[in-house]
Amino acid sequence: MDSDRALQLLAAERERIEHEIAELGPEAADDRDEPGDRDSENLYQQEFDAGRAADLQNQLAAVERAEARLADGTYGLSVESGEPIPDQRLEALPTAERTVAEEERLGSG
């Protein structure tokens, strides 16, 4: 995959993640308030939103790692083995760090 296409995919992924974070609002990221401060009727939603915000922050960090790999010329190569990651996988998941076979071996595919 050429670097222009990779930049496009990563920019689109970053935009999607940042949009979802913005939709959750700042209170979702702050799940550290005292339990007594929470409205018990909305506790499930607050905890769900906080978990979603944490997941989105992890996805954003993966985009940043992929952008750094693109900058240093290692984007598209497995972090595990250095083998090329197929373009189809990078199209589907631009932050992929392993080949499908490595993910299956590790049990995370």
C-alpha positions as CSV (number, residue, x, y, z in Angstrom):
1,M,0.0,0.0,0.0
2,D,1.4,3.4,-0.9
3,S,1.9,6.0,1.9
4,D,-0.7,8.4,0.4
5,R,-3.4,5.7,0.7
6,A,-2.2,4.8,4.2
7,L,-2.4,8.4,5.3
8,Q,-5.9,8.6,3.9
9,L,-7.0,5.6,5.8
10,L,-5.4,6.7,9.1
11,A,-6.9,10.2,8.7
12,A,-10.4,8.8,8.2
13,E,-9.9,6.5,11.2
14,R,-8.7,9.4,13.4
15,E,-11.7,11.5,12.3
16,R,-14.1,8.7,13.1
17,I,-12.6,8.1,16.5
18,E,-12.4,11.8,17.4
19,H,-16.1,12.3,16.3
20,E,-17.2,9.4,18.6
21,I,-15.2,10.8,21.5
22,A,-16.8,14.2,21.0
23,E,-20.3,12.6,20.9
24,L,-19.7,10.9,24.3
25,G,-18.8,14.2,25.9
26,P,-16.2,15.1,28.5
27,E,-18.1,13.5,31.4
28,A,-17.6,10.0,29.8
29,A,-13.8,10.3,30.0
30,D,-14.0,11.2,33.6
31,D,-15.1,8.1,35.4
32,R,-13.2,8.9,38.6
33,D,-15.9,10.8,40.5
34,E,-17.1,9.4,43.8
35,P,-19.7,6.7,43.6
36,G,-22.0,8.8,45.7
37,D,-21.9,11.5,43.1
38,R,-23.4,9.3,40.5
39,D,-27.1,9.2,39.7
40,S,-27.9,5.5,40.3
41,E,-30.5,5.5,37.5
42,N,-27.8,6.4,35.0
43,L,-25.0,4.4,36.5
44,Y,-25.1,1.7,33.8
45,Q,-25.0,4.3,31.0
46,Q,-22.2,6.3,32.7
47,E,-20.1,3.1,33.1
48,F,-20.8,2.1,29.6
49,D,-19.8,5.5,28.3
50,A,-16.6,5.5,30.4
51,G,-15.7,2.1,29.0
52,R,-16.4,3.3,25.4
53,A,-14.3,6.4,26.0
54,A,-11.4,4.3,27.2
55,D,-11.7,2.0,24.2
56,L,-11.8,4.9,21.8
57,Q,-8.7,6.4,23.5
58,N,-6.9,3.0,22.9
59,Q,-8.0,3.1,19.3
60,L,-6.7,6.7,18.9
61,A,-3.3,5.6,20.4
62,A,-3.2,2.7,17.8
63,V,-3.7,5.3,15.0
64,E,-0.9,7.4,16.5
65,R,1.4,4.3,16.6
66,A,0.4,3.5,12.9
67,E,1.2,7.1,11.9
68,A,4.6,6.9,13.6
69,R,5.3,3.6,11.8
70,L,4.3,5.3,8.5
71,A,6.7,8.2,9.3
72,D,9.6,5.8,10.1
73,G,8.9,3.5,7.1
74,T,7.7,0.4,8.9
75,Y,3.9,0.9,8.3
76,G,2.5,-2.2,6.7
77,L,5.0,-4.5,8.3
78,S,4.2,-6.8,11.2
79,V,5.5,-5.6,14.6
80,E,6.1,-9.3,15.5
81,S,7.9,-10.6,12.5
82,G,8.6,-7.7,10.1
83,E,6.6,-9.6,7.4
84,P,4.3,-7.5,5.2
85,I,0.7,-7.2,6.3
86,P,-1.6,-7.8,3.3
87,D,-3.2,-4.6,1.8
88,Q,-6.7,-6.0,2.3
89,R,-6.1,-6.2,6.0
90,L,-4.7,-2.7,6.1
91,E,-7.7,-1.4,4.2
92,A,-10.0,-3.1,6.7
93,L,-8.0,-2.2,9.8
94,P,-5.5,0.6,9.1
95,T,-3.9,0.2,12.5
96,A,-3.1,-3.5,12.1
97,E,0.2,-4.4,13.7
98,R,0.3,-8.2,13.0
99,T,-0.5,-10.5,10.1
100,V,-3.6,-12.6,10.3
101,A,-1.6,-15.7,10.9
102,E,0.3,-14.1,13.8
103,E,-3.0,-12.9,15.4
104,E,-4.5,-16.4,15.1
105,R,-1.4,-17.9,16.7
106,L,-1.6,-15.4,19.5
107,G,-5.3,-16.0,19.9
108,S,-6.3,-12.4,19.3
109,G,-7.6,-12.6,15.7
